[in-house]
């Protein structure tokens, strides 16, 4: 049940500091501004002081999602069991309309007024559990290592173009670097697997997801990490929108009739993984393969059909989690009969 908030605090989060605006709902013309350091001590002191000052009042804290910089204030607000709302910076920017200039003080006020004017859309935030935060960090480190390996392995391309005496020392160092990166990659993948194996829910979901054709270990782990074990999204369609594979129309009046296409605002990493999953499913799943070939023969664009397969994979993933049973290839049994 939503509360009747009397005080709204807007935070503009930066690496070193937090600019804040305290807005009284009963008197929106008067705002209090200030700035504190983005440290544990300063945040705890600020939270305790505002609670002491605004006794018996329902307070809502609102801040932009600035990644790791917004973690300390989110953590201490959750520790104090206070209501807080983490919103997209792009959403706040587009909601405030035409503006001239920019300051941190003005941004904190814009965030507070955004929270006030969008209370009907309020969805209180909570931090993911420790395992999910660790998974995301480890997946990010794994991505960096894979990119680094790809860069360092390109040194071998010089072999056919430069004399061996010139390359000898460089290749020796390069070999050691690649070996070390591969060792670190294996260590991180082991840590990821240990987290999955050590959590009964994650282990069960991992087994269920990998029963879906096209979903491999890495796609499975990313799906679990970014959906908070499928608790952050109500259905697969909302998740498809988050991944950037949900098509949207583009039209206005009687003249503008653009193509229906996906939006660029998306989690590009998940979109890339789902693309690989769709290609894999097209090779290994008879139903998906025949669907792809049939639609292409009908004249459909190949990328459009591939995007439909991505959506199909997500819908199957959500289905096996909701039913709590592995994927069953009904198409195989239908053909067998």
Secondary structure as UniProt FT lines:
FT   STRAND          7..13
FT   STRAND          17..24
FT   TURN            25..26
FT   STRAND          27..37
FT   HELIX           40..53
FT   TURN            55..56
FT   STRAND          59..64
FT   HELIX           67..70
FT   HELIX           71..79
FT   TURN            80..81
FT   STRAND          83..87
FT   HELIX           89..95
FT   HELIX           104..117
FT   HELIX           119..121
FT   HELIX           130..153
FT   HELIX           154..160
FT   HELIX           164..198
FT   HELIX           200..209
FT   TURN            210..211
FT   TURN            213..214
FT   HELIX           217..227
FT   TURN            228..231
FT   HELIX           236..243
FT   STRAND          247..252
FT   TURN            253..255
FT   STRAND          256..262
FT   HELIX           268..284
FT   HELIX           286..297
FT   TURN            298..299
FT   HELIX           302..323
FT   HELIX           330..336
//
